[in-house]
Each structure stands twice: as structure tokens, then as C-alpha cells.
Amino acid sequence: MKTRHLVFSIAAAGLLAACSQSGFRNLDHTWIYWPGESVTSLEIKAAEGDPKAQRMLGNMYYWGEHVDQNESKAIAWWNRAADKGDEEARQNVALVTAGLPIEGEMDSRDH
């Protein structure tokens, strides 16, 4: 019994490590602001002008979270959010257009 528990613990640790190295960085953070909503709901909020939704959608496109990765779409959504005063979105645009990667992980918290 102890051996099986150890094997499952090792397998779980390996799975978590693999997910953190894959496109599944902070998957749960996507839905902190809109718990239980779909990507379509987030797109609607972004299209209606919500700057936080616009930034999150940009983050999703940049990291390829729940959508196909697309840097052009990420920049477009970040620009919309930056135009409404979202500082994180403005910084993301500045970094990416300068050819620099965005460090860290996808995160829906305001800074």
C-alpha cells in the first residue's frame, strides 16, 4: 500500500512538473476574474470594452491558453486595454514589440 502511494505521489509530481513546462501555466488564473465562464464570454466582455478582459484575452493569445497561440491577436487586445489605461497591457506591448519575451506566467490579478 505504501509503495502504491509513493508511486502515485511521484506520478502526480511528474504530471504537475510537465504541466508547468507546457502551455498550461496558471490555467486556473484565467478564470479567477470570470469563474465558470467560457472563452466566448471573455471575448464578449473584451469586445464590449472591458480592459481587464482585453488584457486577459491578450495574455491568452500570447501564451496560447485555451486558444491557438497568436502574437498578433495578443498585441491587438493588449493595445485596446492599454488605450483604456491598463498599464500591464501597455508593458506587454512594449516588451513584445521590442522583441523581448514576457516573463512570468499568465495572471488575471490587477497589479
N, CA, C and O of each residue as an XYZ file, in Angstrom:
444
protein
N       0.823     -1.195      0.000
C       0.000      0.000      0.000
C       0.864      1.253      0.000
O       0.583      2.202     -0.732
N       1.920      1.261      0.824
C       2.808      2.413      0.876
C       3.522      2.605     -0.451
O       3.763      3.737     -0.870
N       3.863      1.504     -1.116
C       4.547      1.589     -2.412
C       3.628      2.223     -3.447
O       4.067      3.065     -4.231
N       2.355      1.826     -3.458
C       1.411      2.384     -4.426
C       1.240      3.883     -4.180
O       1.199      4.665     -5.130
N       1.139      4.290     -2.910
C       1.010      5.708     -2.583
C       2.232      6.487     -3.060
O       2.103      7.588     -3.595
N       3.411      5.915     -2.866
C       4.647      6.565     -3.312
C       4.671      6.692     -4.826
O       5.066      7.731     -5.354
N       4.253      5.647     -5.529
C       4.221      5.675     -6.998
C       3.252      6.747     -7.488
O       3.569      7.499     -8.410
N       2.064      6.817     -6.867
C       1.098      7.842     -7.265
C       1.610      9.241     -6.961
O       1.389     10.162     -7.747
N       2.282      9.412     -5.845
C       2.847     10.723     -5.493
C       3.898     11.152     -6.495
O       3.930     12.313     -6.904
N       4.751     10.238     -6.893
C       5.795     10.545     -7.875
C       5.161     10.861     -9.225
O       5.579     11.793     -9.911
N       4.154     10.084     -9.601
C       3.473     10.335    -10.879
C       2.784     11.700    -10.871
O       2.839     12.430    -11.861
N       2.144     12.041     -9.770
C       1.467     13.338     -9.673
C       2.473     14.481     -9.746
O       2.225     15.488    -10.409
N       3.597     14.328     -9.074
C       4.629     15.370     -9.122
C       5.157     15.528    -10.545
O       5.390     16.648    -10.999
N       5.345     14.427    -11.241
C       5.810     14.490    -12.629
C       4.802     15.157    -13.535
O       5.173     15.935    -14.414
N       3.522     14.861    -13.331
C       2.468     15.484    -14.132
C       2.411     16.979    -13.884
O       2.288     17.758    -14.829
N       2.499     17.389    -12.632
C       2.497     18.819    -12.321
C       3.699     19.520    -12.939
O       3.575     20.627    -13.464
N       4.848     18.883    -12.879
C       6.043     19.482    -13.477
C       5.880     19.608    -14.985
O       6.269     20.621    -15.566
N       5.313     18.596    -15.619
C       5.107     18.640    -17.069
C       4.130     19.744    -17.445
O       4.344     20.458    -18.425
N       3.062     19.885    -16.674
C       2.079     20.927    -16.965
C       2.678     22.315    -16.792
O       2.355     23.228    -17.553
N       3.539     22.483    -15.810
C       4.124     23.805    -15.601
C       5.093     24.164    -16.716
O       5.355     25.344    -16.947
N       5.626     23.175    -17.408
C       6.539     23.429    -18.512
C       5.811     23.514    -19.847
O       6.398     23.919    -20.850
N       4.559     23.141    -19.863
C       3.797     23.151    -21.108
C       3.030     24.448    -21.244
O       3.331     25.429    -20.565
N       2.050     24.455    -22.108
C       1.211     25.625    -22.302
C       0.181     25.815    -21.210
O      -0.695     26.669    -21.344
N       0.254     25.052    -20.135
C      -0.754     25.127    -19.100
C      -0.279     25.877    -17.867
O      -0.627     25.510    -16.745
N       0.501     26.911    -18.061
C       0.904     27.763    -16.941
C      -0.341     28.348    -16.300
O      -1.230     28.744    -17.054
N      -0.484     28.438    -15.078
C      -1.566     29.129    -14.365
C      -2.921     29.073    -15.062
O      -3.615     30.084    -15.176
N      -3.279     27.911    -15.515
C      -4.551     27.727    -16.195
C      -5.714     28.232    -15.347
O      -6.656     28.828    -15.869
N      -5.643     27.989    -14.024
C      -6.737     28.386    -13.151
C      -6.851     29.899    -13.026
O      -7.942     30.393    -12.740
N      -5.782     30.655    -13.226
C      -5.847     32.107    -13.097
C      -6.732     32.747    -14.169
O      -7.272     33.834    -13.962
N      -6.877     32.085    -15.292
C      -7.704     32.618    -16.368
C      -9.122     32.872    -15.874
O      -9.771     33.830    -16.295
N      -9.594     32.018    -14.987
C     -10.991     32.074    -14.608
C     -11.214     32.706    -13.238
O     -12.330     32.652    -12.721
N     -10.189     33.304    -12.636
C     -10.365     33.966    -11.352
C     -11.314     35.151    -11.495
O     -12.185     35.356    -10.650
N     -11.151     35.918    -12.542
C     -11.975     37.102    -12.738
C     -13.372     36.736    -13.228
O     -14.351     37.389    -12.868
N     -13.462     35.706    -14.038
C     -14.743     35.264    -14.578
C     -14.913     33.775    -14.314
O     -14.840     32.976    -15.247
N     -15.141     33.382    -13.053
C     -15.248     31.953    -12.748
C     -16.353     31.282    -13.550
O     -17.479     31.776    -13.618
N     -16.022     30.172    -14.142
C     -17.011     29.372    -14.838
C     -17.414     29.872    -16.207
O     -18.251     29.250    -16.860
N     -16.853     30.964    -16.657
C     -17.233     31.484    -17.970
C     -16.350     30.886    -19.052
O     -15.226     30.458    -18.791
N     -16.867     30.862    -20.252
C     -16.131     30.312    -21.376
C     -15.254     31.386    -22.019
O     -15.363     32.573    -21.712
N     -14.390     30.934    -22.914
C     -13.567     31.880    -23.672
C     -14.468     32.830    -24.443
O     -14.155     34.013    -24.577
N     -15.583     32.322    -24.948
C     -16.525     33.164    -25.688
C     -17.060     34.281    -24.805
O     -17.189     35.416    -25.263
N     -17.373     33.985    -23.553
C     -17.852     35.016    -22.633
C     -16.785     36.070    -22.404
O     -17.087     37.261    -22.341
N     -15.545     35.637    -22.281
C     -14.440     36.574    -22.103
C     -14.283     37.441    -23.346
O     -14.039     38.644    -23.242
N     -14.421     36.834    -24.519
C     -14.332     37.593    -25.772
C     -15.439     38.644    -25.855
O     -15.210     39.753    -26.339
N     -16.614     38.304    -25.393
C     -17.733     39.255    -25.418
C     -17.420     40.437    -24.504
O     -17.600     41.591    -24.895
N     -16.949     40.151    -23.285
C     -16.602     41.229    -22.356
C     -15.499     42.113    -22.936
O     -15.539     43.336    -22.797
N     -14.518     41.492    -23.585
C     -13.426     42.256    -24.203
C     -13.961     43.122    -25.337
O     -13.592     44.290    -25.457
N     -14.826     42.554    -26.165
C     -15.393     43.304    -27.287
C     -16.277     44.454    -26.791
O     -16.409     45.474    -27.467
N     -16.875     44.287    -25.621
C     -17.707     45.355    -25.037
C     -16.866     46.454    -24.401
O     -17.403     47.469    -23.958
N     -15.540     46.255    -24.352
C     -14.665     47.318    -23.871
C     -14.073     47.139    -22.490
O     -13.442     48.065    -21.981
N     -14.251     45.983    -21.858
C     -13.690     45.752    -20.526
C     -12.169     45.595    -20.656
O     -11.704     44.614    -21.236
N     -11.384     46.550    -20.123
C      -9.933     46.494    -20.310
C      -9.278     45.291    -19.658
O      -8.286     44.775    -20.174
N      -9.812     44.832    -18.529
C      -9.234     43.648    -17.894
C      -9.477     42.415    -18.766
O      -8.592     41.572    -18.913
N     -10.659     42.314    -19.336
C     -10.954     41.201    -20.245
C     -10.073     41.290    -21.488
O      -9.601     40.271    -21.992
N      -9.855     42.497    -21.977
C      -8.993     42.678    -23.149
C      -7.564     42.229    -22.841
O      -6.929     41.549    -23.647
N      -7.061     42.625    -21.645
C      -5.704     42.208    -21.264
C      -5.630     40.694    -21.130
O      -4.691     40.065    -21.619
N      -6.637     40.104    -20.456
C      -6.645     38.654    -20.274
C      -6.704     37.927    -21.606
O      -6.024     36.919    -21.797
N      -7.506     38.427    -22.522
C      -7.595     37.799    -23.839
C      -6.249     37.915    -24.557
O      -5.809     36.973    -25.215
N      -5.603     39.065    -24.428
C      -4.256     39.210    -24.987
C      -3.284     38.215    -24.375
O      -2.483     37.603    -25.081
N      -3.359     38.058    -23.054
C      -2.500     37.080    -22.383
C      -2.772     35.677    -22.898
O      -1.843     34.908    -23.144
N      -4.045     35.346    -23.060
C      -4.405     34.018    -23.540
C      -3.837     33.767    -24.928
O      -3.309     32.688    -25.200
N      -3.942     34.756    -25.807
C      -3.386     34.579    -27.157
C      -1.857     34.519    -27.122
O      -1.252     33.751    -27.871
N      -1.235     35.315    -26.267
C       0.225     35.303    -26.197
C       0.734     33.948    -25.699
O       1.668     33.391    -26.277
N       0.139     33.421    -24.647
C       0.593     32.156    -24.068
C      -0.022     30.950    -24.754
O       0.458     29.832    -24.566
N      -1.073     31.144    -25.545
C      -1.747     30.006    -26.165
C      -2.583     29.226    -25.165
O      -2.659     28.000    -25.237
N      -3.210     29.932    -24.232
C      -4.047     29.306    -23.201
C      -5.500     29.283    -23.665
O      -6.110     30.338    -23.837
N      -6.054     28.099    -23.868
C      -7.449     27.888    -24.278
C      -7.735     28.379    -25.698
O      -8.863     28.237    -26.170
N      -6.762     28.943    -26.381
C      -6.893     29.416    -27.766
C      -5.589     29.089    -28.484
O      -4.578     28.792    -27.849
N      -5.622     29.145    -29.805
C      -4.378     28.975    -30.554
C      -3.483     30.174    -30.287
O      -3.945     31.315    -30.283
N      -2.205     29.910    -30.066
C      -1.268     30.999    -29.794
C      -1.189     31.909    -31.021
O      -1.036     31.442    -32.150
N      -1.298     33.225    -30.775
C      -1.295     34.184    -31.869
C      -0.813     35.528    -31.326
O      -1.574     36.257    -30.690
N       0.443     35.845    -31.580
C       1.032     37.073    -31.045
C       0.367     38.328    -31.605
O       0.223     39.317    -30.886
N      -0.036     38.306    -32.857
C      -0.697     39.480    -33.453
C      -2.007     39.793    -32.743
O      -2.300     40.953    -32.454
N      -2.797     38.755    -32.462
C      -4.055     38.968    -31.735
C      -3.777     39.419    -30.307
O      -4.502     40.256    -29.767
N      -2.733     38.872    -29.693
C      -2.372     39.291    -28.330
C      -2.076     40.784    -28.305
O      -2.580     41.510    -27.448
N      -1.260     41.236    -29.242
C      -0.886     42.652    -29.295
C      -2.116     43.525    -29.551
O      -2.261     44.592    -28.954
N      -2.991     43.070    -30.433
C      -4.196     43.849    -30.732
C      -5.061     44.022    -29.476
O      -5.538     45.123    -29.202
N      -5.268     42.933    -28.708
C      -6.077     43.044    -27.496
C      -5.365     43.863    -26.434
O      -6.002     44.651    -25.737
N      -4.050     43.692    -26.297
C      -3.312     44.493    -25.327
C      -3.389     45.978    -25.674
O      -3.528     46.815    -24.783
N      -3.299     46.307    -26.959
C      -3.405     47.712    -27.365
C      -4.751     48.300    -26.971
O      -4.824     49.442    -26.516
N      -5.822     47.520    -27.146
C      -7.146     48.006    -26.751
C      -7.183     48.284    -25.245
O      -7.704     49.311    -24.812
N      -6.628     47.361    -24.451
C      -6.607     47.541    -22.994
C      -5.708     48.711    -22.603
O      -6.045     49.485    -21.707
N      -4.568     48.838    -23.275
C      -3.639     49.937    -22.982
C      -4.279     51.278    -23.285
O      -4.054     52.250    -22.563
N      -5.077     51.343    -24.350
C      -5.775     52.580    -24.695
C      -6.749     53.013    -23.592
O      -7.098     54.188    -23.481
N      -7.178     52.040    -22.781
C      -8.083     52.343    -21.669
C      -7.314     52.504    -20.355
O      -7.918     52.581    -19.286
N      -5.976     52.554    -20.437
C      -5.171     52.818    -19.250
C      -4.616     51.609    -18.536
O      -4.067     51.752    -17.443
N      -4.735     50.425    -19.104
C      -4.211     49.222    -18.456
C      -2.689     49.192    -18.598
O      -2.166     48.975    -19.691
N      -1.996     49.408    -17.503
C      -0.539     49.522    -17.512
C       0.153     48.206    -17.864
O       1.144     48.205    -18.596
N      -0.354     47.102    -17.357
C       0.253     45.805    -17.670
C       0.166     45.517    -19.168
O       1.121     45.020    -19.765
N      -0.961     45.825    -19.762
C      -1.126     45.618    -21.204
C      -0.147     46.498    -21.981
O       0.447     46.054    -22.963
N       0.020     47.755    -21.535
C       0.964     48.654    -22.194
C       2.382     48.097    -22.111
O       3.126     48.142    -23.091
N       2.757     47.575    -20.948
C       4.089     46.994    -20.784
C       4.268     45.756    -21.652
O       5.338     45.549    -22.225
N       3.231     44.934    -21.753
C       3.309     43.743    -22.601
C       3.559     44.120    -24.058
O       4.392     43.515    -24.733
N       2.829     45.125    -24.534
C       3.011     45.581    -25.918
C       4.441     46.085    -26.119
O       5.091     45.749    -27.109
N       4.921     46.885    -25.183
C       6.272     47.442    -25.298
C       7.318     46.337    -25.349
O       8.240     46.399    -26.162
N       7.192     45.331    -24.498
C       8.162     44.239    -24.480
C       8.129     43.423    -25.769
O       9.166     43.157    -26.376
N       6.939     43.037    -26.172
C       6.818     42.169    -27.353
C       7.248     42.904    -28.621
O       7.934     42.327    -29.464
N       6.855     44.161    -28.765
C       7.245     44.893    -29.975
C       8.744     45.203    -29.988
O       9.317     45.467    -31.046
N       9.376     45.172    -28.814
C      10.837     45.344    -28.751
C      11.556     44.016    -28.967
O      12.785     43.959    -28.940
N      10.786     42.951    -29.182
C      11.390     41.645    -29.422
C      11.786     40.921    -28.147
O      12.562     39.967    -28.185
N      11.255     41.372    -27.022
C      11.576     40.746    -25.738
C      10.420     39.865    -25.282
O       9.257     40.203    -25.500
N      10.732     38.749    -24.658
C       9.645     37.892    -24.175
C       9.026     38.477    -22.923
O       9.656     39.249    -22.200
N       7.807     38.106    -22.682
C       7.141     38.499    -21.453
C       7.492     37.445    -20.421
O       7.221     36.259    -20.608
N       8.086     37.882    -19.348
C       8.470     36.963    -18.289
C       7.275     36.663    -17.407
O       6.310     37.426    -17.381
N       7.335     35.578    -16.701
C       6.281     35.236    -15.753
C       5.219     34.388    -16.396
O       5.425     33.776    -17.444
N       4.093     34.367    -15.754
C       3.014     33.498    -16.171
C       1.735     34.290    -16.353
O       1.616     35.426    -15.894
N       0.803     33.685    -17.015
C      -0.473     34.318    -17.225
C      -1.115     34.565    -15.878
O      -1.122     33.680    -15.022
N      -1.647     35.742    -15.679
C      -2.171     36.103    -14.371
C      -3.247     37.155    -14.547
O      -3.021     38.168    -15.209
N      -4.412     36.929    -13.965
C      -5.530     37.851    -14.152
C      -5.614     38.894    -13.037
O      -6.509     39.738    -13.064
N      -4.705     38.859    -12.059
C      -4.768     39.843    -10.989
C      -4.340     41.201    -11.503
O      -3.471     41.298    -12.369
N      -4.945     42.245    -10.976
C      -4.506     43.603    -11.297
C      -3.232     43.887    -10.538
O      -3.063     43.424     -9.410
N      -2.329     44.647    -11.143
C      -1.057     44.998    -10.489
C      -1.019     46.464    -10.172
O      -0.032     46.951     -9.620
